[in-house]
């Protein structure tokens, strides 16, 4: 039993040594490909959100929770808004950011290596005004329905870093409204809301998703009205980054019928942008999270309308395109993120190695055969030396006989697989043949 086990172990050892060179090549190629492709993403990623309490900040917390399930820590960076987020992306201080359309230069952003992971939602321009201020402008109806009616009022258009002032400057210019004809201020949304409610402002402009707590509060505040944009289609024709959307009657509060009628609004589309240097696996995770977080119905869209790749100002990355419009590979449903990501990033390497290893594997049987037969053939050199001395008559008879006996004893203990036993018995026959020749001589 011990000798049989020894033979089995020896065969396994020979096979392992024969396969060894191919395995070393395979491991070296895989290690080089792993280093080059860098399939596993970093564990930390920075997401530029927006002001504290904004919809951007709320969504940022949801993204952080979604990515934490895959072991990724999302660092939430509070900012003044969309314009600040763009600057952080360009400077490399943020990896991913929420950016509102119309706040940047798409050509310059594309040249800077920024790509979109998809458009997430409509972000309306909310123009809230005090009803008493509206009566001073329009005594007949007490309603404001045009930006031109803001002339002479105290209007807050958000901080410059939010991107709202840049958009409003374009809209004011389209209405031939000189900004000097208004008393403009640039307060943050929270203090601006307090100033509006306290009567220190006549109107405030916000750009935010309806989930913003500030928007929710102002929609229900007494004495505060939301401006209607009946010229919404005209604005959307003149400004490609704007869309005309409708706030349906009663969508805020059905029981109290808020708003009491449909309100036409202007909305920009907010996208999730990333840097070219952001790891592809992180972009994939963010795009997949966007599909879950923004795929439902909202105040301004139906189920499945967002996220999308149609309304983005920048080119959509392959990860965003695959997550939103494609079908995820089947293995993503069964494997953990790190394993499915490894396969997705290195499948081409695996396939190439398989193609190369199949013909290379044909070398293994000859190598194995050579290694086994070498244990037998190595003794033929000594046997031929003895035979040469016999033929030349130069060796001593007793000495050569002892060498043959020793060689026979050594060969008798050589262990080889049974399939190669004929090689061993042939060597022992040749030793016996040389011994007979020595005796005859």
SULTA-V148060 format. One record per pair of residues at least 24 apart in sequence whose ideal C-beta (glycine too) atoms are under 10 Angstrom apart, sorted by the first residue. I is the first residue (numbers start at 1). J is the second residue. D is the distance in whole Angstrom. If there is no record, write none. Layout:
i-><I;I>
j-><J;J>
d-><D;D>
This chain:
i-><3;4;6;7;7;7;7;8;9;10;10;10;10;10;11;11;11;11;11;11;11;11;13;14;14;14;14;14;14;14;14;14;14;15;15;15;15;15;15;16;17;17;17;18;18;18;18;18;18;18;18;18;18;19;19;19;19;19;20;20;21;21;21;21;22;22;22;22;22;22;22;23;25;25;25;25;26;26;26;26;29;29;29;29;29;30;30;30;30;32;33;33;33;33;33;33;33;34;34;34;34;36;36;37;37;37;37;37;37;38;38;38;38;39;39;39;39;39;39;39;39;39;39;39;40;40;40;40;40;40;40;41;41;41;41;41;41;41;41;41;41;41;41;41;41;41;42;42;42;42;42;42;42;43;43;43;43;44;44;44;44;44;44;45;45;45;45;45;45;45;45;45;45;45;45;45;45;46;46;46;46;46;46;46;46;46;46;46;46;46;46;47;47;47;47;47;47;47;47;47;47;47;47;47;47;48;48;48;48;48;48;48;48;48;48;48;48;48;48;48;48;48;48;48;48;48;49;49;49;49;49;49;49;49;49;49;49;50;50;50;50;50;50;50;50;50;50;50;50;50;50;50;50;50;50;51;51;51;51;51;51;51;51;51;51;51;51;51;51;51;52;52;52;52;53;53;53;53;53;53;53;53;54;54;54;54;54;54;54;54;54;54;54;54;54;54;54;54;54;54;55;55;55;55;55;55;55;55;55;55;55;55;55;56;56;56;56;56;56;56;56;56;56;56;56;56;56;57;57;57;58;58;58;58;58;59;59;59;59;59;59;59;59;59;59;59;60;60;60;62;62;62;62;63;63;63;63;63;63;63;63;64;65;65;66;66;66;66;66;66;66;67;67;67;67;67;67;69;69;69;70;70;70;70;70;70;70;70;70;71;71;71;72;72;72;72;72;72;74;74;74;74;79;79;79;80;80;80;80;80;80;80;80;81;81;81;81;81;81;81;81;81;81;81;81;82;82;82;82;82;82;82;82;82;82;82;82;83;83;83;83;83;83;83;83;83;84;84;84;84;84;85;85;85;85;86;86;86;86;86;87;88;89;89;89;89;89;89;90;90;91;92;92;92;94;94;94;94;95;95;95;95;95;95;95;95;95;96;96;96;96;96;96;96;96;96;97;97;97;97;97;98;98;98;98;98;98;99;99;99;99;99;99;99;99;99;99;100;100;100;100;100;100;100;100;100;100;100;100;100;101;101;101;101;101;101;101;101;101;101;101;101;101;101;101;101;102;102;102;102;102;102;102;102;102;102;102;102;102;102;103;103;103;103;103;103;103;103;103;103;103;104;104;104;104;104;104;105;106;106;106;106;106;106;107;107;109;109;109;109;110;110;110;110;112;112;113;113;113;113;113;114;114;114;114;114;114;114;114;114;115;115;115;115;115;115;115;115;115;115;115;115;115;115;115;116;116;116;116;116;116;116;116;116;116;116;116;116;116;116;116;117;117;117;117;117;117;117;117;117;117;117;117;117;117;117;117;117;117;117;117;117;117;117;117;117;118;118;118;118;118;118;118;118;118;118;118;118;118;118;118;118;118;118;118;118;118;118;118;119;119;119;119;119;119;119;119;119;119;119;119;119;119;119;119;119;119;120;120;120;120;120;120;120;120;120;120;120;120;120;121;121;121;121;121;121;121;121;121;121;121;121;121;121;121;121;121;122;122;122;122;122;122;122;122;122;122;122;122;122;122;122;122;122;123;123;123;123;123;123;123;123;123;123;123;123;124;124;124;124;124;124;124;124;124;124;124;124;124;124;124;124;124;124;124;125;125;125;125;125;125;125;125;125;125;125;125;125;125;125;125;125;126;126;126;126;126;126;126;126;126;126;126;126;126;126;126;126;126;126;126;127;127;127;127;127;127;127;127;127;127;127;127;127;127;127;128;128;128;128;128;128;128;128;128;128;128;128;128;128;128;128;128;128;128;128;129;129;129;129;129;129;129;129;129;129;129;129;129;130;130;130;130;130;130;130;130;130;130;130;130;131;131;131;131;132;132;132;133;133;133;133;133;133;133;134;134;134;134;136;137;142;143;143;143;144;144;144;144;144;144;145;145;145;145;145;145;146;146;146;146;146;146;146;147;147;147;147;147;147;147;147;147;147;147;147;147;148;148;148;148;148;148;149;149;149;149;150;150;150;150;150;150;150;150;150;150;151;151;151;151;151;152;152;152;152;153;153;153;153;153;153;153;154;154;154;154;154;154;154;154;154;154;154;154;155;155;155;155;155;155;155;155;155;155;155;156;156;156;156;156;156;156;156;156;156;156;156;156;156;156;156;156;156;156;157;157;157;157;157;157;157;157;157;157;157;158;158;158;158;158;158;158;158;158;158;158;159;159;159;159;159;160;161;161;162;162;162;162;162;162;162;163;163;164;164;164;164;164;164;165;167;167;167;167;167;167;167;168;168;170;170;170;170;170;171;171;171;171;171;171;171;174;174;174;174;174;175;175;189;189;189;189;190;193;193;193;193;196;196;196;197;197;197;197;199;203;207;207;207;207;208;209;209;209;209;209;209;210;210;210;210;210;210;211;211;215;216;216;219;219;219;219;219;219;219;220;220;220;220;225;225;226;226;226;226;226;227;227;227;227;228;228;228;228;228;228;229;229;229;229;229;230;230;231;231;232;232;232;232;233;235;235;236;236;239;239;240;240;241;241;241;241;241;242;242;242;242;243;243;243;243;243;245;245;245;246;246;247;247;248;248;251;251;251;252;265;265;267;267;268;268;269;269;269;269;269;269;270;270;270;271;271;271;271;271;271;271;271;271;272;272;272;273;273;273;273;273;274;274;274;274;276;278;278;279;279;280;280;280;280;280;280;281;281;281;281;281;281;281;281;282;282;283;283;283;283;283;283;284;284;284;284;284;284;284;284;284;284;284;284;284;285;285;285;285;286;286;286;286;287;287;287;287;287;287;287;287;287;288;288;288;288;288;288;288;288;289;290;290;290;291;291;291;291;292;295;368;369;369;372;372;372;372;372;373;373;373;373;375;375;375;375;375;375;375;375;376;376;376;376;376;376;376;376;376;376;376;376;377;377;378;378;379;379;379;379;379;379;379;379;379;379;380;380;380;380;382;382;382;382;383;383;383;383;383;383;383;384;384;386;386;386;386;386;387;387;387;387;387;389;390;390;390;390;390;390;391;391;393;395;395;397;397;397;400;400;400;400;401;401;401;403;403;404;404;404;404;404;405;405;407;407;407;408;408>
j-><415;418;415;415;416;417;418;417;415;372;375;415;416;417;368;372;415;416;417;418;419;420;371;367;368;369;370;371;372;374;375;416;417;364;365;367;368;371;372;368;367;368;371;363;364;365;366;367;368;369;370;371;372;361;363;364;367;368;364;367;360;363;364;367;356;357;360;361;363;364;367;357;353;356;357;360;353;356;357;360;349;352;353;356;357;346;349;350;353;349;345;346;348;349;350;352;353;342;345;346;349;346;349;280;342;345;346;348;349;279;280;281;345;279;280;281;338;341;342;343;344;345;346;349;279;281;337;338;341;342;345;70;71;72;278;279;280;281;282;283;284;285;337;338;341;345;72;73;95;278;279;281;282;70;71;72;73;72;73;74;75;95;282;72;73;74;75;94;95;96;274;278;279;282;283;285;286;73;74;75;76;77;88;89;92;93;94;95;96;97;278;74;75;76;77;85;88;94;95;96;97;98;272;274;286;75;76;77;78;79;81;82;84;85;86;87;88;89;93;94;95;96;97;98;99;273;74;76;77;78;79;81;85;94;96;97;98;76;77;78;79;80;81;82;84;85;97;98;100;161;162;189;208;212;270;78;79;80;81;84;158;159;161;162;188;189;190;208;212;214;78;188;189;190;78;188;189;190;208;212;213;214;78;79;80;81;98;162;188;189;190;206;207;208;209;211;212;213;214;215;98;121;123;207;208;209;210;211;212;213;214;215;270;81;82;85;97;98;99;100;123;162;208;209;211;212;270;98;212;213;208;209;211;212;213;98;120;121;209;211;270;272;289;290;293;294;96;97;98;289;292;293;294;96;98;272;285;286;289;290;293;289;289;293;285;286;288;289;290;292;293;282;285;286;288;289;337;285;289;337;281;282;285;288;289;336;337;338;341;336;337;338;279;281;282;285;286;337;282;285;286;289;159;161;162;158;159;160;161;162;163;164;188;158;159;160;161;162;163;164;165;188;189;207;208;123;161;162;163;164;166;167;207;268;270;271;273;159;160;161;162;163;164;165;166;167;159;160;161;162;163;161;162;163;273;112;114;161;163;273;161;275;113;114;273;274;275;278;114;275;275;275;277;278;273;274;275;278;273;274;275;277;278;279;282;283;286;272;273;274;275;278;282;283;285;286;271;272;273;274;275;123;209;270;271;272;273;163;268;269;270;271;272;273;312;313;314;125;162;163;164;167;207;208;241;267;268;269;270;271;163;167;239;240;241;242;243;267;268;269;270;271;311;312;313;314;163;164;166;167;170;171;207;239;240;241;242;268;269;313;162;163;164;165;166;167;207;241;268;270;313;163;166;241;273;313;314;313;240;241;312;313;314;315;313;314;273;313;314;315;276;313;314;315;275;276;274;275;276;277;278;271;273;274;275;276;278;314;315;317;271;273;274;275;276;278;283;312;314;315;316;317;318;319;320;271;272;273;274;287;307;309;311;312;313;314;315;316;317;320;321;271;272;273;274;278;282;283;284;285;286;287;288;289;290;307;309;312;314;316;317;319;320;321;323;324;271;272;273;286;287;290;291;294;306;307;308;309;310;311;312;316;317;319;320;321;323;324;325;269;270;271;272;290;294;305;306;307;308;309;310;311;312;313;316;320;324;209;269;270;271;272;290;293;294;306;307;308;311;312;209;210;211;267;269;270;271;290;293;294;298;299;300;301;305;306;307;209;210;243;245;265;266;267;268;269;270;298;299;300;301;305;306;311;206;207;208;209;210;212;245;267;268;269;270;300;206;207;208;209;210;215;226;229;242;243;245;247;263;265;266;267;268;299;300;157;164;167;168;171;205;206;207;208;227;229;235;242;265;266;267;268;189;204;205;206;207;208;210;212;214;215;218;219;226;227;247;263;265;266;267;155;157;168;171;203;204;205;206;225;226;227;228;229;265;266;156;192;193;196;197;201;202;203;204;205;206;214;215;218;219;221;224;225;226;227;153;155;196;201;202;203;204;205;223;224;225;226;227;154;196;197;199;201;202;203;204;221;223;224;225;222;223;224;225;199;202;223;196;199;201;202;203;223;225;202;203;225;227;202;202;225;225;227;228;202;203;225;226;227;228;227;228;229;230;231;264;175;177;227;228;229;230;231;171;172;174;175;177;182;203;205;227;229;231;235;266;172;174;175;176;177;181;175;177;203;227;175;177;181;182;183;184;202;203;205;227;175;177;178;181;182;181;182;183;202;181;182;183;184;201;202;203;182;183;184;185;195;196;199;200;201;202;203;204;179;182;183;184;185;192;201;202;203;204;205;183;184;185;186;187;188;189;191;192;193;195;196;200;201;202;203;204;205;206;182;184;185;186;187;192;203;204;205;206;207;185;186;187;188;189;192;204;205;206;207;208;186;187;188;189;192;186;186;188;186;188;189;205;206;207;208;207;268;189;205;206;207;208;268;205;205;207;239;241;242;266;268;205;207;235;238;239;241;242;205;229;235;238;239;242;266;231;234;235;238;239;231;235;213;214;215;218;214;217;218;221;224;221;223;224;221;222;223;224;223;227;266;267;268;270;270;267;270;294;298;299;300;247;251;252;298;299;300;298;299;252;252;253;247;251;252;253;258;259;263;252;253;256;258;259;263;252;258;259;263;265;263;264;265;266;259;261;262;263;264;265;263;264;265;266;267;263;264;264;266;264;265;266;267;264;264;266;266;267;266;268;311;313;267;268;269;311;313;266;267;268;269;267;268;269;300;311;299;300;301;299;300;299;300;299;300;298;299;300;299;299;300;300;301;311;313;306;308;310;311;312;313;294;306;311;307;308;309;311;312;313;314;316;320;307;312;320;312;313;314;317;320;314;317;319;320;317;317;319;319;341;317;318;319;341;344;345;319;337;338;340;341;342;344;345;319;341;317;318;319;320;322;323;317;318;319;320;322;323;328;332;337;340;341;344;345;319;323;337;341;317;319;320;323;316;317;318;319;320;321;322;323;324;319;320;322;323;324;328;332;337;323;320;323;324;320;323;324;328;323;324;417;419;420;416;417;419;420;423;416;420;423;424;411;414;415;416;420;423;424;427;411;414;416;420;421;422;423;424;425;426;427;428;423;427;414;427;407;408;410;411;414;424;427;428;430;431;426;427;430;431;406;407;410;431;407;411;427;430;431;433;434;430;434;431;434;435;437;438;430;433;434;437;438;438;434;435;437;438;440;441;437;441;441;438;441;438;439;441;434;435;438;441;435;438;439;434;438;431;432;434;435;438;431;435;431;434;435;432;435>
d-><8;10;6;6;8;6;7;9;10;9;9;6;8;8;9;8;9;9;5;10;9;10;9;9;6;9;10;5;6;10;9;9;8;8;10;9;6;9;10;10;8;8;6;8;5;8;9;4;4;9;8;6;9;8;10;6;8;8;10;9;9;8;9;8;10;7;6;7;7;7;9;10;9;9;9;8;6;9;7;9;7;9;6;8;10;8;7;9;7;9;9;6;9;4;9;9;9;9;9;7;8;10;9;9;9;5;6;9;7;7;9;9;8;9;9;7;9;6;5;9;8;4;6;10;9;7;10;6;7;7;9;9;10;7;9;4;8;4;5;9;9;8;9;9;7;10;8;9;9;10;6;9;8;10;6;6;6;8;5;8;6;9;10;6;8;6;7;9;5;7;9;7;8;5;10;9;8;10;8;5;8;6;8;10;10;7;5;5;7;9;10;5;7;6;7;9;10;7;7;5;7;8;9;10;8;10;8;5;8;5;10;9;7;4;9;9;5;7;8;4;9;7;4;7;9;9;10;5;7;6;7;9;8;9;10;8;6;10;10;7;6;8;5;8;8;7;9;7;10;10;8;9;8;9;10;7;7;6;7;9;9;8;9;8;6;6;8;9;10;9;6;9;10;8;10;10;8;6;10;8;6;7;9;10;10;8;9;9;10;7;9;9;10;6;8;9;6;9;8;10;9;9;8;10;5;4;8;5;4;9;9;8;9;8;8;8;9;5;10;9;9;10;8;8;10;9;8;10;9;10;10;8;6;8;8;7;8;9;8;8;9;9;10;9;7;8;10;10;8;8;9;5;10;8;9;9;9;7;6;8;7;10;9;10;8;9;8;4;9;7;7;8;6;7;10;6;10;10;9;8;9;10;6;10;10;8;4;8;9;9;8;8;10;9;7;6;10;9;9;10;9;10;10;7;9;9;5;7;3;5;9;10;8;7;7;9;5;3;5;7;10;9;9;8;9;9;8;6;4;8;9;9;8;9;8;10;10;9;7;5;6;4;9;9;7;10;9;9;4;8;8;9;10;8;8;9;8;10;8;8;8;10;9;6;6;8;6;9;7;8;10;7;7;10;9;9;8;9;10;6;6;8;5;8;7;9;9;6;7;5;8;6;7;8;10;6;9;8;6;8;9;9;10;6;8;6;8;8;10;10;7;6;8;5;10;9;9;10;9;6;8;8;6;9;8;10;5;8;5;8;9;9;9;8;4;8;9;9;4;5;7;7;8;8;5;10;8;10;8;5;8;10;9;7;8;3;7;5;9;8;9;3;8;10;6;7;9;8;8;10;10;8;9;10;9;8;9;10;10;9;9;5;6;9;10;10;8;8;6;10;10;9;6;6;8;8;9;6;3;7;10;10;5;7;6;7;10;6;9;10;10;7;6;8;7;9;8;9;6;6;7;4;9;9;8;5;7;6;8;10;10;8;10;4;8;4;7;5;7;6;10;7;4;7;6;9;10;6;9;10;6;5;10;10;6;8;9;9;10;7;6;7;4;9;8;8;7;6;10;9;6;6;8;8;8;4;6;6;10;9;7;6;9;10;5;8;7;5;9;5;7;5;8;9;9;10;6;6;5;7;7;4;5;9;9;10;9;9;8;5;6;6;6;8;5;6;5;9;10;10;6;9;9;9;8;6;10;10;10;6;6;9;8;7;9;5;8;8;9;7;5;9;10;4;8;6;8;8;8;4;6;9;8;9;10;6;6;6;9;9;10;6;5;7;5;9;9;7;8;8;7;9;9;9;10;9;6;8;9;4;7;4;8;9;7;10;8;7;8;8;6;8;5;9;9;8;9;8;7;5;7;7;10;8;7;4;7;7;9;9;9;6;7;8;7;8;9;10;7;10;10;9;10;9;10;6;8;5;8;9;7;4;9;8;9;9;10;9;8;6;10;9;10;7;5;8;7;9;9;5;8;8;5;7;6;7;8;9;8;9;6;4;8;10;10;7;6;8;6;10;7;9;7;8;6;7;10;10;6;6;8;9;5;7;6;8;9;7;10;9;9;4;7;10;10;8;9;7;9;8;9;9;7;8;8;10;8;8;10;5;8;7;5;7;6;9;9;7;9;8;9;8;8;7;6;7;8;5;6;10;10;9;8;8;9;10;10;9;10;5;8;6;10;9;9;9;9;9;7;9;6;10;9;8;6;9;9;9;6;8;5;6;7;7;8;9;10;6;7;10;9;4;6;8;4;8;7;9;9;10;7;5;5;7;10;9;5;7;6;7;10;7;7;5;7;7;10;7;5;7;5;9;9;9;4;9;7;8;10;5;9;7;5;7;9;9;6;8;7;9;9;9;8;5;9;10;10;7;8;7;6;7;8;6;7;7;9;6;7;6;8;9;6;10;10;9;8;8;10;9;7;9;7;9;9;6;7;5;9;10;9;9;7;8;8;8;9;7;6;9;10;9;7;9;9;9;10;7;9;8;9;8;10;9;8;6;8;9;10;10;5;9;10;7;7;6;9;9;8;10;7;6;9;8;7;9;8;10;9;7;9;9;10;7;10;8;9;9;8;9;8;7;5;8;9;9;9;8;10;9;10;5;8;6;7;10;7;7;8;6;9;10;10;10;7;6;8;8;10;8;10;9;8;9;5;5;8;8;5;6;5;10;10;6;8;9;5;7;6;9;9;10;5;7;9;8;9;10;8;10;5;7;9;7;5;7;6;9;5;8;7;9;8;8;4;8;9;7;6;7;7;9;9;5;9;8;10;8;6;10;10;10;9;9;10;5;7;8;10;10;10;9;10;10;8;5;7;7;9;9;8;9;8;9;9;7;9;10;10;7;9;8;9;9;10;10;10;8;8;6;9;9;7;8;8;9;10;5;9;8;7;9;10;6;9;4;7;10;9;9;9;4;9;7;6;10;10;9;10;7;8;10;9;9;7;9;10;8;8;9;9;8;10;5;4;8;8;4;7;9;10;9;5;9;8;9;10;9;8;7;8;10;6;6;10;10;9;10;10;8;6;6;9;5;8;8;7;6;10;9;5;8;6;9;9;8;10;8;7;7;8;10;10;5;6;10;8;5;10;8;8;9;10;6;10;7;6;8;10;6;10;9;8;10;7;8;10;9;6;9;10;7;9;8;6;6;9;6;10;9;9;6;9;10;8;9;9;5;7;9;9;7;10;6;5;9;6;9;8;8;9;10;7;9;8;9;9;6;9;7;6;8;10;10;6;9;6;5;7;9;8;6;9;10;8;8>
